Amino acid sequence: MHTSTERAPHSPRIPYGRQVATVALTALAPASWGTTYVVTTELLPPGHPLFAGMLRALPGGLLALAITRVLPRGDWWWKATVLGALNIGALYPLLFVAAERLPGGVAATLGATQPLMVAGLAVALLHDRPTAWRLTWGVLGAVGVGLVVLGPQARLGAVGVVAGLGGTAAMAVGIVLTKRWGLPAGVGPLTLTGWQLTSGGLLLLPLAFGIEGAPPRIDTGAAGGYLWLGSVGGLIASTLWFRGIGKLPVGASAPLVLLSPLVATVIGIALGESLSLLQTSGFVLALAALLAAQLNTPNLAGRVARRRPAEARIREARIREARIREDQIREDQIREDRMHDDHIREGRIR
């Protein structure tokens, strides 16, 4: 009986140059999410976070399914539903609630706590103990973002704070579970994104009309805002994000969310805001934390680490060789599974 083989949850070793490119592509996702705050407050009709979340998710999810034409199989029906509920169904509306009820910077600061949440969850679900380096820079990153965006005029509404922390926690759980479950054989990031956007959007569809009632009036500005959030900030960003989670260590992908509040700050500067000396210091500290997290990942750290004793280098080389062999065996199995599926479709095997 043919069974699907899932990819192992650990990240395969990839060359230095490819890892840098993967980090850069993955970073585009949280960078685009940094535009959510200004788009929500300036273009979207207020009071409809469920509708905004549904419209951001469902059309892009259906488009991804139409492109890939691959549906979940086996236990991936419930896994995709769980991931869609966390990464889309809970995150999107809570993000819009936070963006409506809090200043953009305050909402972004709450999201900056996500690396610390991910580090804690990784201990329980991935048995990945965070290093002192990662925890220290995670705290400093959140502090840096706080220095940039928090000030005497910051309004901390209880509903907005709960929504912001709830959305951050939901995404943190989604990141760790995505890393734990990996991908089923023959499934790429676009397919996984389509499953999650569709399941999350379908979850929000009855809630949006049942709780919020009729859709709001959508003018030209709102249409452009929904289009941006659903395409660049939805389908494209999510595909890049899930691709990066699958390839990078969890300690490298989670800190990239710091880009979201930093991009929101840059947009504010472009709209006429200015930074004080303290805010500028916070901006630099947050960037340093983001870069430090990347230097602590296995491949990138090797470029700046001191030379280790010969025995340690030999032991690590043997471990790398063993992992390469494991990855090769896994890739061979995936190819065999694909050939088996092709033969079934062509009628060679019944």
Secondary structure, 3 states (H helix, E strand, C coil): CCCCCECCCCCCCCCHHHHHHHHHHHHHHHHHHCCHHHHHHHCCCCCCHHHHHHHHHHHHHHHHHHHHCCCCCCCHHHHHHHHHHHHHHHHHHHHHHHHHHCCHHHHHHHHCCHHHHHHHHHHHHCCCCCCHHHHHHHHHHHHHHHHHHCCCCCCCCHHHHHHHHHHHHHHHHHHHHHHHHCCECCCCHHHHHHHHHHHHHHHHHHHHHHHCCCCCCCCHHHHHHHHHHHHHHHHHHHHHHHHHHHHCCHHHHHHHHHHHHHHHHHHHHHCCCCCCHHHHHHHHHHHHHHHHHHHCCHHHHCCCCCCCCHHHHHHHHHHHHHHHHHHHHHHHHHHHHHHHHHHHHCCCCC
